């Protein structure tokens, strides 16, 4: 449905707009980051959480562990909505702050640590700080706390933004992950679409520019993941297989044996034949309500968050004044979930020609620089109709 009457099964909520590092592969800018953080009373207003399956306490840019109320929020959610799969993405630097380690053991279902290098030197090149050893110490402390409480939760996963500068670290990551108690490695190829800041990585750092080195590294990484029992999701080497929704083909190996269907009723859908193939639609527009923090660029005091509809080419578009999220109650949240901009993009999944960005993303690897010019032109046309340029609604 282009105007869904049901709630999304997953909500991703930004708990704070600031970050404590400035990675070269990320378009975060501290100069315009919003300092506000989500208070516990705001979480209490989200009564529709009883309808969802998964809540991720991170979304877009910003480091959730910097929210001083995060421990309390985790306790509230896990007690009030015990059915929810609860987790967040973090860089791991502040995991030992504000009693967070005590709060997450046994309450958080999963946590993803963005650890993008295998050594302090390489981490400094990626993230511009000497935090590698601190992150490692925090993860070992978390592992010890889980053992002390005889509890497997949270499952610790890790991710790596793969680029030319950390490509050679990739085969070393599974052994490092196993040492730190991380059971899963997800590799995301770096995308430089819309990156024009000379202080950041650029198109020459994308995986597409160093494919001649990738295949032997890919094979070595698979062998290492198997030896260290780390589940691996990784971009496949270049093949004749067409990309789908902006991503190259991916390989998956569950060497840690951790993957399972966390939604018990889902097993009854296994043998159903659905009319539409999953490859025809971008599931993000139905499955995820991604609520990011607005930038500090002239918004009203209550416009601290907004729903963004895309983690691909349209993620750079500021829709905050069109899809402002104000911690609405159930009825108003559902109305926001039916916002006209989201309706247009859902319609584009059914009908070619509605949104050029969606048409391009459906059949291209949008992380490949050879498509950047065409994609940026399409995004610019979308902004004229629906988005914001430098804080001004067009």
MIMINU-908140 format. One line per 8 residues: for each residue x, z negated, y of C-alpha. Coordinates in steps of 0.05 Angstrom, whole numbers. Example, Ala and Ser with C-alpha at 12.3 -4.5 7.8 and 13.67 -1.06 7.14 Angstrom:
BEGIN
246/-156/-90; 273/-143/-21
END
This chain:
BEGIN
0/0/0; 25/16/70; -12/-46/94; -2/-98/39; -53/-153/34; -8/-198/-8; 52/-239/12; 123/-215/-4
153/-246/-66; 218/-262/-28; 232/-289/41; 301/-289/71; 307/-336/131; 365/-341/179; 378/-415/191; 426/-404/249
451/-345/288; 525/-364/296; 583/-357/248; 650/-393/243; 691/-330/228; 695/-259/254; 705/-212/195; 732/-142/207
678/-111/163; 620/-146/198; 587/-127/264; 576/-200/284; 594/-215/356; 602/-288/377; 591/-270/450; 517/-254/439
502/-298/379; 443/-345/387; 463/-418/380; 393/-443/360; 384/-468/290; 321/-478/248; 293/-549/252; 257/-583/195
190/-583/231; 193/-506/233; 200/-505/157; 139/-550/150; 99/-496/187; 114/-444/134; 55/-463/90; 54/-393/58
117/-410/19; 71/-432/-37; 57/-358/-49; 129/-334/-57; 179/-336/-114; 246/-336/-78; 270/-366/-12; 339/-348/13
362/-394/70; 405/-339/100; 389/-271/128; 427/-221/170; 485/-250/210; 501/-324/217; 530/-378/171; 475/-424/144
521/-483/129; 531/-491/205; 459/-514/211; 465/-590/213; 394/-596/183; 408/-551/123; 415/-609/73; 348/-637/96
315/-568/92; 339/-559/21; 310/-627/1; 243/-611/35; 236/-543/1; 257/-566/-68; 208/-624/-65; 148/-589/-32
154/-523/-68; 190/-537/-134; 170/-469/-162; 214/-432/-112; 281/-402/-131; 323/-429/-74; 390/-403/-51; 433/-377/5
494/-334/22; 554/-370/53; 627/-358/69; 641/-427/39; 682/-456/95; 634/-513/114; 605/-529/46; 630/-601/51
598/-615/119; 535/-656/133; 526/-678/61; 513/-607/38; 548/-612/-29; 506/-672/-49; 442/-636/-27; 454/-571/-65
473/-599/-134; 411/-599/-177; 366/-572/-120; 394/-504/-103; 383/-452/-157; 439/-406/-135; 490/-395/-80; 531/-333/-63
600/-342/-33; 628/-284/6; 701/-287/-16; 731/-220/2; 803/-228/-18; 848/-256/-73; 901/-289/-30; 908/-326/36
944/-267/68; 892/-216/47; 836/-263/69; 867/-270/137; 868/-194/144; 795/-189/124; 767/-248/162; 817/-265/216
827/-338/196; 867/-383/150; 808/-410/110; 823/-385/40; 851/-450/14; 795/-491/46; 742/-448/13; 777/-454/-54
780/-530/-47; 706/-533/-29; 687/-492/-90; 729/-536/-136; 696/-597/-105; 628/-566/-119; 648/-551/-191; 670/-624/-200
604/-649/-170; 564/-606/-218; 603/-634/-277; 596/-705/-252; 520/-697/-248; 518/-658/-314; 479/-603/-278; 489/-528/-279
454/-517/-213; 470/-483/-169; 494/-421/-205; 552/-398/-161; 558/-323/-149; 607/-286/-106; 609/-221/-67; 663/-177/-39
657/-124/15; 704/-71/-13; 745/-31/36; 813/4/40; 848/-60/61; 826/-104/2; 819/-50/-52; 880/-74/-90
853/-145/-92; 793/-124/-133; 823/-131/-204; 848/-200/-186; 780/-227/-165; 750/-242/-235; 807/-290/-253; 802/-324/-185
727/-329/-191; 731/-361/-260; 782/-412/-234; 735/-431/-177; 672/-436/-220; 641/-370/-196; 602/-334/-251; 583/-268/-219
619/-217/-176; 579/-166/-135; 620/-112/-101; 590/-79/-39; 625/-18/-11; 639/-27/63; 595/13/111; 621/31/180
557/66/202; 548/49/276; 615/13/281; 651/34/346; 688/-31/363; 763/-19/358; 774/-92/338; 733/-80/274
744/-38/212; 721/34/218; 703/97/179; 775/104/155; 768/38/118; 708/58/75; 712/65/0; 696/139/6
763/151/39; 804/123/-19; 767/146/-81; 831/175/-110; 856/104/-122; 790/74/-144; 780/95/-217; 841/59/-247
825/-2/-205; 752/1/-228; 773/2/-302; 823/-54/-292; 770/-97/-258; 721/-88/-316; 774/-110/-366; 791/-171/-323
717/-189/-315; 708/-187/-390; 770/-229/-403; 748/-281/-353; 674/-279/-371; 651/-261/-301; 588/-219/-294; 604/-157/-254
563/-109/-211; 608/-55/-183; 603/15/-152; 616/68/-204; 672/119/-192; 649/185/-162; 605/224/-210; 552/278/-209
498/224/-206; 460/226/-140; 460/163/-98; 395/126/-88; 372/93/-24; 439/92/11; 481/65/-46; 527/100/-95
512/91/-170; 530/22/-195; 553/-7/-261; 531/-75/-287; 564/-118/-341; 536/-187/-357; 600/-216/-386; 579/-287/-365
511/-281/-399; 475/-309/-339; 422/-257/-323; 351/-274/-342; 280/-263/-317; 267/-323/-272; 194/-303/-264; 160/-320/-331
98/-278/-319; 142/-217/-307; 155/-210/-381; 83/-188/-391; 95/-127/-347; 150/-99/-391; 107/-47/-426; 65/-26/-367
71/46/-343; 67/49/-268; 46/112/-231; 105/113/-183; 177/112/-205; 219/58/-173; 268/110/-147; 215/141/-102
207/80/-57; 252/31/-21; 228/-35/-51; 257/-74/8; 195/-57/50; 149/-92/1; 192/-143/-35; 232/-177/21
211/-208/87; 279/-211/119; 277/-257/179; 339/-253/222; 361/-290/285; 354/-253/350; 415/-242/394; 423/-282/458
404/-222/501; 345/-243/545; 292/-261/494; 238/-312/510; 250/-383/483; 203/-373/424; 233/-306/403; 288/-336/362
275/-295/299; 247/-227/278; 233/-188/215; 281/-131/203; 257/-78/153; 322/-50/127; 391/-69/102; 414/3/109
417/50/169; 361/16/208; 393/-53/203; 428/-39/269; 362/-28/306; 336/-86/348; 262/-93/330; 259/-165/353
206/-154/407; 162/-113/360; 168/-158/299; 180/-227/331; 175/-283/280; 152/-349/311; 143/-391/248; 71/-371/245
20/-402/198; -5/-363/138; -55/-317/171; -10/-297/228; 50/-286/182; 10/-238/140; -10/-201/203; 64/-195/222
79/-170/151; 29/-114/167; 64/-96/232; 56/-23/254; 132/-10/250; 134/-34/178; 71/7/164; 105/70/189
166/58/145; 123/44/84; 85/108/97; 152/144/99; 163/123/27; 101/163/7; 107/222/55; 170/260/75
177/276/149; 149/209/174; 218/178/186; 280/221/183; 324/160/170; 286/144/106; 288/216/84; 364/217/92
375/149/60; 334/165/-1; 383/219/-25; 451/201/6; 505/149/2; 497/126/74; 564/89/69; 601/155/65
628/175/134; 612/248/124; 538/231/136; 548/184/195; 535/234/251; 469/259/221; 447/187/206; 465/161/275
425/217/307; 365/200/264; 372/126/280; 375/142/355; 310/181/349; 277/123/313; 301/75/368; 268/118/422
201/111/386; 204/40/359; 267/1/376; 306/-31/432; 367/-8/470; 408/-61/505; 349/-108/508; 300/-58/536
240/-36/495; 235/40/495
END
